[in-house]
Amino acid sequence: MLAQTRPGARGALLFHSAIPLSEFGGAWPKGVPLQIHMMDGDELALKEGDLDVARELAETIDSAELFLYPGDRHLFADSSLSSYDEAAATLLKQRVLSFLGSIST
């Protein structure tokens, strides 16, 4: 929400789900990069339509990237849960650190 509605946002990271742009005003701020990280077989994301929304965001926002990880776990990056996937979480962390490095001053 903040990246879409707060002036001066420098980037946004979405983990495990995605929300349609219409939820917070209908447009993505020009030049604000976005990364979305989800598992391609996440049943909750498929059931709720989040994966479709993530694909739409990646297709319609020039600065958006969608990273799909193999598997069916929802909160795969949370090491305190049984759904944790170490390999996917490690790759997610590398991509996020690179992203943050690219938008820092």
ChimeraX commands (.cxc) that place a marker at each C-alpha (Angstrom):
marker #1 position 0.00,0.00,0.00 radius 0.5
marker #1 position 2.70,2.50,0.96 radius 0.5
marker #1 position 4.68,2.04,-2.26 radius 0.5
marker #1 position 1.56,2.74,-4.29 radius 0.5
marker #1 position 0.15,5.63,-2.24 radius 0.5
marker #1 position 3.08,7.38,-0.54 radius 0.5
marker #1 position 5.05,9.88,-2.61 radius 0.5
marker #1 position 8.76,9.17,-2.59 radius 0.5
marker #1 position 8.58,5.39,-2.41 radius 0.5
marker #1 position 11.77,3.89,-3.82 radius 0.5
marker #1 position 10.62,0.31,-4.37 radius 0.5
marker #1 position 8.36,-2.50,-3.23 radius 0.5
marker #1 position 8.77,-6.16,-2.36 radius 0.5
marker #1 position 5.84,-8.57,-2.27 radius 0.5
marker #1 position 6.31,-11.99,-0.70 radius 0.5
marker #1 position 3.91,-14.92,-1.02 radius 0.5
marker #1 position 0.99,-12.93,-2.46 radius 0.5
marker #1 position -0.05,-10.00,-4.61 radius 0.5
marker #1 position -2.91,-7.50,-4.48 radius 0.5
marker #1 position -4.61,-5.85,-7.48 radius 0.5
marker #1 position -3.68,-2.23,-8.11 radius 0.5
marker #1 position -7.33,-1.27,-7.65 radius 0.5
marker #1 position -7.04,-1.99,-3.90 radius 0.5
marker #1 position -5.06,1.21,-3.36 radius 0.5
marker #1 position -5.99,3.57,-6.15 radius 0.5
marker #1 position -5.58,1.82,-9.48 radius 0.5
marker #1 position -2.16,2.95,-10.66 radius 0.5
marker #1 position 1.42,2.05,-9.90 radius 0.5
marker #1 position 3.77,5.01,-9.42 radius 0.5
marker #1 position 5.99,5.56,-12.40 radius 0.5
marker #1 position 9.60,4.53,-11.84 radius 0.5
marker #1 position 8.98,2.61,-8.60 radius 0.5
marker #1 position 10.48,-0.86,-9.01 radius 0.5
marker #1 position 8.58,-3.89,-7.80 radius 0.5
marker #1 position 9.62,-7.47,-7.07 radius 0.5
marker #1 position 7.12,-10.25,-6.40 radius 0.5
marker #1 position 8.25,-13.58,-4.94 radius 0.5
marker #1 position 5.91,-16.61,-4.88 radius 0.5
marker #1 position 5.92,-20.36,-5.36 radius 0.5
marker #1 position 4.40,-21.46,-8.67 radius 0.5
marker #1 position 2.26,-24.18,-7.06 radius 0.5
marker #1 position 1.17,-22.34,-3.92 radius 0.5
marker #1 position -2.40,-23.58,-3.50 radius 0.5
marker #1 position -3.48,-20.56,-1.44 radius 0.5
marker #1 position -2.09,-18.13,-4.03 radius 0.5
marker #1 position -3.77,-20.10,-6.81 radius 0.5
marker #1 position -7.09,-20.34,-4.97 radius 0.5
marker #1 position -7.17,-16.65,-4.03 radius 0.5
marker #1 position -6.03,-15.50,-7.48 radius 0.5
marker #1 position -2.78,-13.99,-6.20 radius 0.5
marker #1 position -0.68,-15.73,-8.81 radius 0.5
marker #1 position -2.84,-14.31,-11.60 radius 0.5
marker #1 position -2.58,-10.85,-10.03 radius 0.5
marker #1 position 1.20,-11.20,-9.74 radius 0.5
marker #1 position 1.46,-12.13,-13.41 radius 0.5
marker #1 position -0.72,-9.17,-14.39 radius 0.5
marker #1 position 1.40,-6.78,-12.32 radius 0.5
marker #1 position 4.59,-8.12,-13.91 radius 0.5
marker #1 position 3.11,-7.68,-17.38 radius 0.5
marker #1 position 1.69,-4.19,-16.87 radius 0.5
marker #1 position 4.30,-2.46,-14.69 radius 0.5
marker #1 position 7.51,-1.72,-16.56 radius 0.5
marker #1 position 9.66,-1.89,-13.45 radius 0.5
marker #1 position 8.11,-5.11,-12.04 radius 0.5
marker #1 position 9.75,-8.50,-11.79 radius 0.5
marker #1 position 7.98,-11.73,-10.86 radius 0.5
marker #1 position 10.06,-14.53,-9.41 radius 0.5
marker #1 position 8.34,-17.90,-9.24 radius 0.5
marker #1 position 9.99,-20.61,-7.19 radius 0.5
marker #1 position 9.26,-24.30,-7.75 radius 0.5
marker #1 position 7.02,-25.72,-5.07 radius 0.5
marker #1 position 3.65,-25.49,-3.41 radius 0.5
marker #1 position 4.40,-23.81,-0.09 radius 0.5
marker #1 position 2.85,-20.50,0.89 radius 0.5
marker #1 position 5.08,-18.85,3.50 radius 0.5
marker #1 position 8.21,-20.55,2.19 radius 0.5
marker #1 position 10.64,-17.85,3.37 radius 0.5
marker #1 position 9.62,-17.97,7.03 radius 0.5
marker #1 position 12.12,-20.22,8.78 radius 0.5
marker #1 position 9.87,-20.58,11.84 radius 0.5
marker #1 position 7.22,-22.48,9.85 radius 0.5
marker #1 position 7.05,-26.02,8.52 radius 0.5
marker #1 position 6.46,-24.56,5.03 radius 0.5
marker #1 position 10.00,-23.12,5.02 radius 0.5
marker #1 position 12.02,-23.98,1.93 radius 0.5
marker #1 position 15.68,-23.22,2.54 radius 0.5
marker #1 position 16.78,-23.26,-1.11 radius 0.5
marker #1 position 13.96,-20.98,-2.26 radius 0.5
marker #1 position 14.39,-18.68,0.74 radius 0.5
marker #1 position 18.12,-18.38,0.10 radius 0.5
marker #1 position 17.54,-17.42,-3.54 radius 0.5
marker #1 position 14.81,-14.97,-2.49 radius 0.5
marker #1 position 17.23,-13.35,-0.02 radius 0.5
marker #1 position 19.92,-12.97,-2.70 radius 0.5
marker #1 position 17.44,-11.36,-5.09 radius 0.5
marker #1 position 16.07,-9.03,-2.42 radius 0.5
marker #1 position 19.53,-7.89,-1.35 radius 0.5
marker #1 position 20.41,-7.18,-4.98 radius 0.5
marker #1 position 17.17,-5.27,-5.41 radius 0.5
marker #1 position 17.77,-3.20,-2.28 radius 0.5
marker #1 position 21.31,-2.48,-3.41 radius 0.5
marker #1 position 20.02,-1.22,-6.74 radius 0.5
marker #1 position 17.64,1.29,-5.16 radius 0.5
marker #1 position 19.84,2.56,-2.32 radius 0.5
marker #1 position 21.66,5.84,-2.52 radius 0.5
marker link #1:1,2 radius 0.2
marker link #1:2,3 radius 0.2
marker link #1:3,4 radius 0.2
marker link #1:4,5 radius 0.2
marker link #1:5,6 radius 0.2
marker link #1:6,7 radius 0.2
marker link #1:7,8 radius 0.2
marker link #1:8,9 radius 0.2
marker link #1:9,10 radius 0.2
marker link #1:10,11 radius 0.2
marker link #1:11,12 radius 0.2
marker link #1:12,13 radius 0.2
marker link #1:13,14 radius 0.2
marker link #1:14,15 radius 0.2
marker link #1:15,16 radius 0.2
marker link #1:16,17 radius 0.2
marker link #1:17,18 radius 0.2
marker link #1:18,19 radius 0.2
marker link #1:19,20 radius 0.2
marker link #1:20,21 radius 0.2
marker link #1:21,22 radius 0.2
marker link #1:22,23 radius 0.2
marker link #1:23,24 radius 0.2
marker link #1:24,25 radius 0.2
marker link #1:25,26 radius 0.2
marker link #1:26,27 radius 0.2
marker link #1:27,28 radius 0.2
marker link #1:28,29 radius 0.2
marker link #1:29,30 radius 0.2
marker link #1:30,31 radius 0.2
marker link #1:31,32 radius 0.2
marker link #1:32,33 radius 0.2
marker link #1:33,34 radius 0.2
marker link #1:34,35 radius 0.2
marker link #1:35,36 radius 0.2
marker link #1:36,37 radius 0.2
marker link #1:37,38 radius 0.2
marker link #1:38,39 radius 0.2
marker link #1:39,40 radius 0.2
marker link #1:40,41 radius 0.2
marker link #1:41,42 radius 0.2
marker link #1:42,43 radius 0.2
marker link #1:43,44 radius 0.2
marker link #1:44,45 radius 0.2
marker link #1:45,46 radius 0.2
marker link #1:46,47 radius 0.2
marker link #1:47,48 radius 0.2
marker link #1:48,49 radius 0.2
marker link #1:49,50 radius 0.2
marker link #1:50,51 radius 0.2
marker link #1:51,52 radius 0.2
marker link #1:52,53 radius 0.2
marker link #1:53,54 radius 0.2
marker link #1:54,55 radius 0.2
marker link #1:55,56 radius 0.2
marker link #1:56,57 radius 0.2
marker link #1:57,58 radius 0.2
marker link #1:58,59 radius 0.2
marker link #1:59,60 radius 0.2
marker link #1:60,61 radius 0.2
marker link #1:61,62 radius 0.2
marker link #1:62,63 radius 0.2
marker link #1:63,64 radius 0.2
marker link #1:64,65 radius 0.2
marker link #1:65,66 radius 0.2
marker link #1:66,67 radius 0.2
marker link #1:67,68 radius 0.2
marker link #1:68,69 radius 0.2
marker link #1:69,70 radius 0.2
marker link #1:70,71 radius 0.2
marker link #1:71,72 radius 0.2
marker link #1:72,73 radius 0.2
marker link #1:73,74 radius 0.2
marker link #1:74,75 radius 0.2
marker link #1:75,76 radius 0.2
marker link #1:76,77 radius 0.2
marker link #1:77,78 radius 0.2
marker link #1:78,79 radius 0.2
marker link #1:79,80 radius 0.2
marker link #1:80,81 radius 0.2
marker link #1:81,82 radius 0.2
marker link #1:82,83 radius 0.2
marker link #1:83,84 radius 0.2
marker link #1:84,85 radius 0.2
marker link #1:85,86 radius 0.2
marker link #1:86,87 radius 0.2
marker link #1:87,88 radius 0.2
marker link #1:88,89 radius 0.2
marker link #1:89,90 radius 0.2
marker link #1:90,91 radius 0.2
marker link #1:91,92 radius 0.2
marker link #1:92,93 radius 0.2
marker link #1:93,94 radius 0.2
marker link #1:94,95 radius 0.2
marker link #1:95,96 radius 0.2
marker link #1:96,97 radius 0.2
marker link #1:97,98 radius 0.2
marker link #1:98,99 radius 0.2
marker link #1:99,100 radius 0.2
marker link #1:100,101 radius 0.2
marker link #1:101,102 radius 0.2
marker link #1:102,103 radius 0.2
marker link #1:103,104 radius 0.2
marker link #1:104,105 radius 0.2
view
